[in-house]
Amino acid sequence: MKITKEDIDALNSVVKIDITAKDYQEKVDTQLDDYRRKANIPGFRKGHVPMSLVKKQYGKSVMIDEVNKLIQESLNNFLVEEKLDVLGNPLPKMQEGFSWEGEQFSFEFELGLAPEFEVDLKPKKAITSYKIVADDKMVNNQLENIREQYGKVITQVAVEENSNITGTFVNEEKEIEKKSTFKLEKIKGKANQKKFLGLKVGDALDLSSKKLFTDDHMLMNILGISHDEAHDFDTTLNFTIEEISQTELAELNQELFDKLFGADLIKSEEELKQRLKEDAEKQFASQAEQQLLNAVTENLIENTKFDLPAEFLKKWLAVSGEKPMTAEQAGEEYEKSEKGLRYQLIEGKLMTANSLQVTYEDLKDYTKGFVKTQMAQYGDNKIDDKELEGIVTRVLSNQEEVKRLSDQLKNEKLLTFFKENIKLKSKEVTYEEFVKEVYK
């Protein structure tokens, strides 16, 4: 057997494999002998079928199977030995007039090669690293929500400005019949709110769905429709009132503090506000870090220039999925996936060059920390080492969990690396300001 590689250019090569009978015949003979011993053919005792008959019946298919196995094994070994960094998988080149007759065969495979490039870790402009703070407005709103959640519900006879209203929205044409609860103050506009004032249980009214609530996304939950439907939803809704109530806010006292955080952990309104602020900012921190990772990713993709074997990748995409694609479909898929492929190559280079790979021990330690955190949330802070090891083993036996946790750990390693090696500028913002700046 002879394997040669011809470089078309820096990103494309063709591997040629020449095979003769001596490369595969021994395995073919072994396979046929095994068939002969096991074959049940009428007129012959088992194990006594003439080899000529076995070869006539199975010889060609066994030879093709063994040649294909040999090609795959040899090609894989060649790629490893030559240390070729290929993208996708080798693609067999169609050969006109190919035939399985004879004893010598030649096969050619196209390769798409990963490009050589350097990663630029010095952006022209510093990348913004956000610190999101919970301002007084947010903390007070959260405090109000808690007081309402733990407050006392009082039934009302008629709708007033402070009412919670429960009823059913109906539109037969749109197949809507949804029971929901909302505050009158969430209805948009004084004119719409006045339509409700004074109504009692059993009363009904017609409402326009367009701009019905102060938050357009409320319509999605109130009517049980999709996010996309909610944005352009414009129809008439019939609403029948079923319950009217108001909430008497819970007092800010020790009883409420203990319900929220445990006995005597919070002892004043100021301590409660500080705890709410700290908890909110912990949640914001993970969101800010994800945004920073996204920003660095975009910057690296934009500023790390290299070519890809685009035509090869389009051909590979056309045949690599569950269903074959047309050339046009493969081109569209390549356009959608090109940016992701570029970042995979950049990420891989950074992780290899800076020893950021996730080892099994790394993953095991990370999973232990994850399990401890999860159990602490349910009040269990006293897990012993043996029990912890057992839980970690079960978690890591699930391949989906292994991938999820590995990705999380990899991102944490990358984020730490970026914070230490890329020029950043810190900016303190409220959550509302963060949303406006980042998501516009």
C-alpha positions in Angstrom: 0.0 0.0 0.0 1.2 3.5 -0.9 -0.1 6.8 0.6 0.9 10.1 -0.8 -0.3 13.7 -0.2 -0.4 16.5 -2.8 -0.8 20.0 -1.5 -3.2 22.1 -3.7 -2.6 25.2 -1.6 -2.1 26.1 2.0 -5.6 25.0 2.9 -6.4 22.1 0.6 -4.7 18.8 -0.1 -5.5 15.5 -1.8 -4.4 12.2 -0.2 -4.0 9.2 -2.6 -4.1 5.6 -1.4 -2.9 2.8 -3.7 -3.9 -0.7 -2.6 -2.9 -4.1 -4.1 -4.2 -7.5 -3.3 -1.4 -8.3 -0.9 -2.7 -5.5 1.4 -6.1 -7.0 1.9 -6.1 -10.6 0.6 -5.1 -12.3 3.9 -8.0 -10.7 5.8 -10.4 -11.5 2.9 -9.3 -15.2 3.1 -9.7 -15.3 6.8 -13.2 -13.8 6.5 -14.2 -16.3 3.8 -12.9 -19.2 5.8 -15.0 -18.1 8.7 -18.1 -17.9 6.4 -17.3 -21.4 5.1 -17.3 -22.9 8.6 -20.6 -21.2 9.5 -22.5 -21.3 6.2 -25.8 -23.2 6.0 -26.2 -24.0 2.3 -28.7 -26.6 1.2 -27.0 -29.8 -0.1 -23.9 -29.3 2.0 -23.0 -30.2 5.6 -22.2 -27.3 7.8 -18.5 -26.6 7.5 -18.1 -28.6 4.3 -19.2 -26.0 1.7 -16.7 -25.8 -1.1 -14.5 -22.7 -0.9 -15.2 -22.0 -4.6 -18.9 -21.7 -3.9 -18.3 -19.4 -0.8 -16.0 -17.2 -3.0 -18.6 -17.0 -5.7 -21.4 -16.1 -3.3 -19.5 -13.8 -0.8 -16.0 -13.1 -2.3 -16.8 -9.7 -3.9 -18.7 -8.2 -1.0 -16.1 -9.4 1.6 -13.3 -7.9 -0.5 -15.1 -4.6 -0.8 -15.8 -4.5 2.9 -12.1 -5.3 3.8 -10.8 -2.7 1.4 -13.0 0.0 2.8 -11.9 -0.9 6.4 -8.3 -0.8 5.3 -8.8 2.6 3.6 -10.4 4.1 6.6 -7.8 2.8 9.0 -4.9 3.8 6.8 -6.2 7.3 6.2 -6.8 7.9 9.9 -3.3 6.6 10.8 -1.8 8.8 8.1 -3.5 12.0 9.4 -2.2 11.3 12.9 1.3 10.4 11.8 1.6 13.5 9.5 0.0 15.6 12.3 -2.5 17.1 9.8 -5.0 19.5 11.4 -8.0 18.9 9.2 -11.4 20.6 9.2 -14.5 18.4 8.8 -13.7 15.0 7.5 -11.8 13.8 4.4 -14.1 13.7 1.3 -13.7 10.9 -1.2 -13.1 12.1 -4.8 -15.5 10.6 -7.4 -13.6 8.7 -10.0 -15.0 8.2 -13.5 -15.1 4.6 -14.6 -14.2 3.2 -11.2 -14.7 -0.5 -10.9 -14.3 -3.2 -8.2 -13.0 -5.6 -10.9 -9.4 -6.4 -10.6 -7.0 -6.5 -7.6 -5.5 -3.1 -7.5 -7.3 0.1 -6.5 -6.6 3.8 -6.1 -8.6 6.2 -4.0 -8.3 9.9 -3.5 -9.6 12.1 -0.6 -9.9 15.8 -0.4 -8.7 17.5 2.8 -9.5 20.9 4.2 -6.7 22.1 6.4 -6.8 24.4 9.4 -5.1 27.7 8.7 -2.0 29.0 10.4 -2.6 32.2 12.3 -1.7 34.3 15.3 -4.2 35.5 17.9 -4.2 39.3 18.5 -4.8 39.8 22.2 -4.4 43.6 22.0 -7.6 45.2 20.8 -7.4 48.8 19.4 -10.0 49.9 21.9 -10.3 48.5 25.4 -13.2 46.2 25.9 -15.8 47.2 28.5 -16.1 45.0 31.6 -19.4 45.9 33.3 -20.0 45.9 37.0 -23.8 45.9 37.6 -25.0 47.5 40.8 -28.5 47.2 42.3 -29.6 50.8 42.8 -32.1 52.0 45.4 -35.0 51.9 42.9 -34.4 48.2 42.2 -34.0 47.3 45.8 -37.1 49.1 46.8 -39.1 47.5 44.0 -37.9 44.1 45.1 -38.8 44.9 48.7 -42.3 46.0 47.6 -42.7 42.7 45.7 -41.7 40.7 48.8 -44.2 42.6 51.0 -46.9 41.9 48.4 -45.9 38.2 48.1 -46.2 37.7 51.9 -49.1 40.1 52.3 -52.7 39.4 53.1 -55.2 39.1 50.3 -58.5 40.9 51.0 -61.6 40.3 48.8 -63.2 43.4 47.2 -66.8 43.9 46.0 -65.9 46.2 43.1 -62.7 47.1 41.2 -60.7 50.0 42.7 -57.4 51.6 41.8 -55.5 49.2 44.0 -57.3 46.0 42.8 -55.9 42.7 41.7 -58.3 41.3 39.0 -58.8 37.7 38.0 -60.8 36.7 35.0 -60.9 35.0 31.7 -59.9 36.5 28.3 -61.7 35.0 25.3 -61.4 35.3 21.6 -63.0 32.4 19.7 -61.5 33.3 16.3 -57.9 33.2 17.8 -58.9 30.2 20.0 -58.0 32.1 23.2 -59.6 31.2 26.5 -57.2 32.0 29.3 -57.7 32.7 32.9 -55.2 35.2 34.3 -54.6 37.7 37.2 -53.2 41.2 36.9 -53.1 44.5 38.8 -55.3 47.3 37.5 -52.2 49.6 37.5 -50.7 47.3 34.8 -53.4 48.2 32.4 -52.0 50.9 30.0 -53.6 54.3 30.0 -56.1 56.0 32.3 -58.9 55.6 29.8 -58.5 51.8 29.8 -58.2 51.7 33.6 -61.5 53.6 34.0 -63.3 50.9 32.0 -62.6 48.6 35.0 -63.4 50.9 37.9 -66.6 49.9 39.7 -67.0 46.6 37.8 -68.0 43.5 39.9 -67.6 39.8 39.7 -69.5 38.5 36.6 -69.2 41.8 34.7 -67.6 41.6 31.3 -66.1 44.1 28.9 -64.4 44.2 25.5 -60.8 45.3 25.2 -58.3 45.8 22.4 -55.2 43.7 22.9 -52.9 46.3 21.2 -50.9 48.1 23.9 -53.3 46.8 26.6 -50.6 46.5 29.3 -47.7 48.8 30.4 -45.3 46.0 29.5 -46.0 44.5 26.1 -44.4 41.2 27.2 -47.2 40.8 29.8 -49.6 39.9 26.9 -47.5 36.8 26.3 -48.1 35.4 29.8 -51.7 36.8 30.2 -53.0 35.2 27.0 -50.6 32.2 26.8 -49.3 33.2 23.3 -45.7 33.1 22.0 -43.2 35.9 22.2 -43.4 36.5 18.4 -47.2 36.6 18.4 -47.3 39.1 21.4 -45.4 41.8 19.5 -47.9 42.2 16.7 -51.0 40.8 18.4 -54.0 43.1 17.6 -57.5 41.8 18.2 -60.6 42.3 20.4 -60.7 40.4 23.7 -63.8 39.7 25.8 -62.9 39.7 29.5 -65.1 38.4 32.3 -64.3 39.2 35.9 -64.2 36.3 38.3 -62.3 37.6 41.4 -61.4 41.0 42.8 -59.0 41.6 45.6 -56.3 43.8 47.0 -53.1 42.9 48.8 -52.4 44.3 52.2 -48.6 44.5 52.3 -46.7 42.5 54.9 -45.1 44.4 57.7 -41.3 44.7 57.7 -40.8 42.9 61.0 -38.8 40.1 62.5 -41.3 37.5 61.5 -41.0 38.4 57.9 -37.2 38.6 58.1 -37.1 35.1 59.6 -39.4 33.7 56.9 -37.1 35.0 54.2 -33.6 34.1 55.5 -33.9 32.1 58.7 -34.1 33.0 62.4 -32.2 36.2 63.4 -30.1 36.4 60.3 -31.7 39.7 59.3 -32.7 42.1 62.1 -33.7 45.4 60.4 -35.1 46.9 57.2 -31.6 48.3 56.4 -30.0 44.8 56.8 -32.8 43.4 54.5 -32.1 46.0 51.8 -28.4 45.3 52.0 -29.0 41.5 51.7 -31.3 42.1 48.7 -28.7 44.3 47.1 -25.9 41.7 47.6 -28.0 38.8 46.3 -29.0 40.8 43.2 -25.5 41.8 42.4 -24.3 38.2 42.7 -26.8 37.3 40.0 -25.8 40.3 37.9 -22.1 39.3 38.2 -22.6 36.1 36.2 -24.6 38.0 33.5 -21.8 40.7 33.3 -19.2 38.0 32.9 -21.1 36.2 30.2 -21.4 39.6 28.4 -17.7 40.2 28.7 -16.9 36.7 27.3 -19.3 37.5 24.4 -17.6 40.8 23.8 -14.1 39.3 23.8 -15.2 36.6 21.5 -16.6 39.0 19.0 -13.5 41.1 19.2 -11.2 38.1 18.6 -13.2 36.9 15.6 -13.2 40.4 14.1 -9.5 41.1 14.6 -7.9 37.6 14.0 -7.6 37.4 10.3 -7.2 34.1 8.4 -8.6 32.2 5.4 -10.6 29.0 5.5 -11.0 26.3 2.9 -14.5 27.5 2.2 -15.3 25.5 -0.9 -14.2 22.3 0.8 -16.3 23.0 3.9 -19.4 23.7 1.8 -18.9 20.4 0.0 -18.4 18.7 3.4 -21.5 20.3 4.9 -23.6 19.1 1.9 -22.9 15.5 2.7 -22.1 15.4 6.4 -25.6 15.8 7.9 -28.5 13.4 8.3 -30.0 14.7 5.1 -27.9 15.7 2.0 -28.0 19.4 1.1 -28.0 21.1 -2.3 -25.0 23.3 -3.1 -27.1 26.4 -2.3 -28.3 25.0 1.0 -24.7 24.1 2.0 -23.6 27.6 1.1 -26.2 29.2 3.3 -25.3 26.8 6.2 -21.6 27.7 5.8 -22.4 31.4 6.0 -24.3 30.8 9.3 -21.6 28.6 10.8 -18.5 30.4 9.6 -18.2 32.7 12.6 -18.6 29.8 15.0 -15.9 27.8 13.2 -13.5 30.7 13.3 -14.0 31.1 17.1 -13.5 27.4 17.6 -10.1 27.6 15.9 -9.1 30.7 17.9 -10.3 29.2 21.2 -8.5 25.9 20.5 -5.2 27.7 19.7 -5.5 29.9 22.9 -6.3 26.9 25.1 -3.4 24.8 23.7 -0.8 27.6 23.7 -1.7 28.6 27.3 -2.4 25.2 28.9 -6.1 26.0 29.5 -7.4 22.5 28.6 -9.9 20.9 30.9 -8.5 17.7 32.5 -10.6 15.1 34.2 -9.3 16.1 37.6 -10.2 19.7 36.8 -13.7 18.6 35.9 -14.0 16.4 39.0 -13.0 19.2 41.4 -15.3 21.6 39.6 -18.2 19.2 39.8 -17.6 18.8 43.6 -17.9 22.6 44.0 -21.0 22.6 41.9 -22.6 19.8 43.9 -21.8 21.5 47.3 -23.3 24.8 46.1 -26.4 23.1 44.9 -26.9 21.2 48.2 -26.2 24.4 50.2 -29.1 26.1 48.5 -31.3 23.4 50.1 -29.8 23.9 53.5 -27.4 20.9 53.4 -23.9 22.1 54.3 -22.7 18.9 56.0 -22.1 16.4 53.1 -19.3 14.0 53.9 -16.6 13.1 51.4 -17.8 9.6 50.6 -21.3 10.8 49.8 -19.9 13.7 47.8 -17.7 11.3 45.8 -20.7 9.1 45.0 -22.8 12.1 43.8 -19.9 13.4 41.6 -19.4 9.9 40.1 -23.2 9.7 39.2 -23.1 13.2 37.7 -20.0 12.5 35.6 -21.6 9.3 34.3 -24.1 11.4 32.4 -22.5 12.6 29.1 -24.8 15.6 28.8 -23.8 16.8 32.3 -20.1 16.2 31.5 -20.4 18.4 28.4 -22.4 21.1 30.2 -20.0 21.2 33.1 -16.9 21.0 30.9 -18.1 23.9 28.8 -18.8 26.0 32.0 -15.3 25.2 33.3 -13.7 25.9 30.0 -15.4 29.3 29.8 -14.3 30.1 33.3 -10.7 29.4 32.4 -10.9 31.4 29.3 -12.6 34.3 31.1 -9.8 34.4 33.8 -7.2 34.3 31.0 -8.9 37.2 29.1 -9.1 39.3 32.3 -5.4 38.9 32.8 -4.3 39.3 29.2 -6.7 41.6 27.4 -7.0 45.4 27.9 -10.3 46.0 29.7 -12.0 49.1 31.0 -14.4 48.8 34.0 -17.7 50.5 33.9 -20.2 50.6 36.8 -23.9 50.6 35.7 -27.4 49.9 37.0 -29.1 46.8 35.5 -31.4 49.1 33.5 -28.4 50.9 32.1 -26.7 47.6 31.4 -29.7 46.3 29.4 -29.9 49.6 27.4 -26.2 49.6 26.5 -25.7 45.9 25.8 -29.0 44.9 24.2 -30.1 48.3 22.9 
